[in-house]
Amino acid sequence: MRLGTEAMVHKVPGEFFQPGEGEREPLTVEEQARLDALSNGRVPVPSFEEKYAADLAEVKAEEGRAYAEYLEQRAAEDVKAEEMRADLVHLSNVQPTTVQSLWGGTRVARGKLSLWEGDPGIGKSYVSLRMMADLSQTGQRSLLMQVEDGLSDTTRPRLDRLGADLDLIRSFASGKAPVLDAEGRAKLEWHVKDWRPSLVVVDPVTYFLGAKVDMHRANEVRECLADLARIAEQYDCAIVPIIHMNKGSQKALYRALGSIDFTAAVRSVLLFGCAEHEPDRGSAMFHIKCNYGAKEEPFGFDISDDGFAWRASTDLTVADIEGRKPGPKPKKRNECRDWLRGVLADGPKDGALVKAAAEDAGFTAKTLKLVSEEDWVVKERVEGSRSVAWSIHPIVAAPSTW
């Protein structure tokens, strides 16, 4: 095609070049025909999907793998969630049960740990043999782990005197009792499962902890006691660890040798002791902790050459065992308060005379002092003398009970 005097050679529709740039050859007939066919839509043009089919397939495969991984992760999370939920229990699905006594009411119960604590030589081991003898007479078995007394010269003669059925009591042979590490507790569990005792006594428990367990570290003590508690519950037996007490003036509940967890982890604690320098009052055991019922009354006992015997009653108190001087009982203080109120009802009285009268009435100086220091009692020095007059406060009333 010519336009004027200067030629512009057609290459493809819409493309031109200027003269002098070098002319190109026109399209051949075949090329022009193909171009015309494309323009008229007679030659198929590959679609995006067709042109990039391989790439799309790869993308889809990658998306499939990612989605599959996502589903696998969700499935694993669901399984883990179910496992975690299984750790919890609805209390509505828990069936209530009652704790079954094994010996001495709530003192020693089936499926529980009961700690016995007291000074060496006070009679803890002897009372444990008394318990085994009592159980044997009702056809129940016991297993003894002990190290301090000889089986032939101490344990057997005592059980004979107590009338025990010895066929129902077993003890580990010398040097065969397990240390209560994980392996030793498994061995103990095997014997409990095999012998099925109602009672297991560990005397003293601190010995059987072994050298690898620090009895002053709560976490180490707790692991051992928790496993013993599991064994007691699983095999429906009572396990009684026996322990010595520290010297000191703190409350008996905190004086068990070693970690406080000895008393914290068990469900019942019995304290054994006597009044120092007063052997005629005998010994006694006190129920100082119970998590599953009311604490029992103290029991007195005597140990002599004739053997073991319960006392009909005991006047010993926990304060005697702890070495503390007990204060006046609330009942006695109430009686003293009522008495003093009557004495002062008709006017002030000389304090010295009141003290003398209180002694005659059977009140100790300590009880009278505690009552007289209450707010309702007024003490005033008499002018011109050394006497102190006691009277009732005109506003503050004396309480009727303590």
Secondary structure, 3 states (H helix, E strand, C coil): CEECCEECCCCCCCCCCCCCCCCCCCCCHHHHHHHHHHHCCCCCCCCHHHHCHHHHHHHHHHHHHHHHHHHHHHHHHHHHHHHHHCCCCCHHHCCCCCCCEEECCCCEECCCEEEEEECCCCCHHHHHHHHHHHHHCCCCCEEEEECCCCHHHHHHHHHHHCCCCHHHEEECCCCCCCCCCHHHHHHHHHHHHHHCCCEEEEECHHHHCCCCCCCCCHHHHHHHHHHHHHHHHHCCCEEEEEEEECCCCCCHHHCECCCCHHHHHCCEEEEEEECCCCHHHCEEEEEEEECCCCCCCCEEEEEECCEEEECCCCCCCHHHHHCCCCCCCHHHHHHHHHHHHHHCCCCCEEHHHHHHHHHHCCCCHHHHHHHHCCCCEEEEECCCCCCEEEEECCCCCCCCCC
